[in-house]
Amino acid sequence: MIKIIVGYELKEGADIQPVLLKLRSYALTFPGFISVEHIRSVKDTSIVALLYNWEGLENWEAWQSSKISQQMLQEAKGFLASEPRITAYTIMPTSAWTYTGIEK
């Protein structure tokens, strides 16, 4: 599984929620899609992000280059102050990490 963070900076007063809801509904039907969360910065409400979970990078890349994803990005551009920032992450295994204890 991979995680993708897509960050958006919105124009003042922009309501991008309808576009994000459409984007989410289309992603739900796409192969390899697991989930997505919409979040907004507490300190700067013009910053929003989508936190995606995909089965693999190839699934995300197929989604990102799909006609529907590109169409939704075009629809969102009117709300955006800058280009979206996209970062992909893999899960780091933590099974080898051990607790060494803290002396009091």
C-alpha positions in Angstrom: 0.0 0.0 0.0 1.1 3.6 -0.7 -0.1 6.9 0.7 -0.4 10.0 -1.5 -0.8 13.5 -0.1 -2.2 16.1 -2.5 -2.0 19.6 -1.1 -4.0 22.5 -2.4 -3.7 26.2 -1.6 -7.1 27.8 -2.2 -8.0 31.2 -3.4 -9.6 33.4 -0.8 -13.3 32.4 -0.3 -13.0 29.4 -2.6 -15.4 26.5 -1.8 -13.7 23.5 -3.4 -15.7 20.9 -1.4 -18.2 20.0 -4.3 -15.2 19.3 -6.6 -13.5 17.2 -3.9 -16.7 15.2 -3.3 -16.9 14.5 -7.1 -13.3 13.5 -7.2 -13.8 11.1 -4.3 -16.8 9.5 -5.9 -14.9 8.9 -9.1 -11.8 7.5 -7.2 -14.1 5.0 -5.3 -14.6 3.2 -8.6 -11.0 3.2 -9.8 -8.9 0.0 -9.6 -6.5 -0.1 -6.6 -8.3 2.7 -4.7 -8.5 2.1 -0.9 -9.6 5.3 0.7 -9.2 9.1 0.9 -9.6 11.7 3.6 -10.1 15.5 3.0 -8.3 17.6 5.6 -8.0 21.4 6.2 -5.2 23.2 8.0 -6.1 24.5 11.4 -3.9 27.5 11.2 -4.5 28.4 7.5 -7.9 27.4 6.2 -6.8 28.1 2.6 -4.7 25.0 2.8 -6.5 21.7 2.2 -5.2 18.2 1.4 -6.4 14.8 0.2 -4.8 11.8 1.9 -5.1 8.9 -0.4 -4.4 5.2 0.2 -3.8 3.1 -2.9 -2.8 -0.6 -3.4 0.3 0.4 -5.3 2.1 3.2 -7.1 1.0 2.0 -10.5 -2.7 2.3 -9.4 -2.1 5.9 -8.3 -0.2 6.7 -11.5 -3.1 5.3 -13.6 -5.6 7.3 -11.6 -3.5 10.5 -11.8 -3.2 10.2 -15.6 -6.8 9.1 -16.2 -9.1 11.3 -18.2 -11.5 11.8 -15.2 -8.8 12.8 -12.8 -7.4 15.3 -15.3 -10.9 16.6 -15.9 -11.5 17.1 -12.1 -8.1 18.9 -11.8 -9.2 21.3 -14.6 -12.5 21.9 -12.7 -10.5 22.6 -9.5 -8.1 25.1 -11.1 -10.5 28.0 -10.7 -10.4 27.5 -6.9 -6.6 27.1 -6.6 -4.0 29.8 -5.8 -1.1 27.5 -6.9 -0.5 24.1 -8.5 -1.3 21.1 -6.3 1.7 19.6 -4.4 1.8 15.8 -4.7 3.9 13.5 -2.5 3.9 9.7 -2.5 4.9 7.6 0.6 5.4 4.0 1.4 4.7 2.4 4.7 7.9 1.9 6.8 7.9 -1.4 8.7 8.2 -0.9 12.4 8.3 -4.5 13.6 12.1 -4.3 14.2 11.7 -1.2 16.4 12.0 -2.1 20.0 11.2 -0.2 23.2 14.4 0.2 25.3 12.6 1.7 28.3 13.1 5.0 29.9 14.8 5.2 33.3 13.1 7.3 35.9 
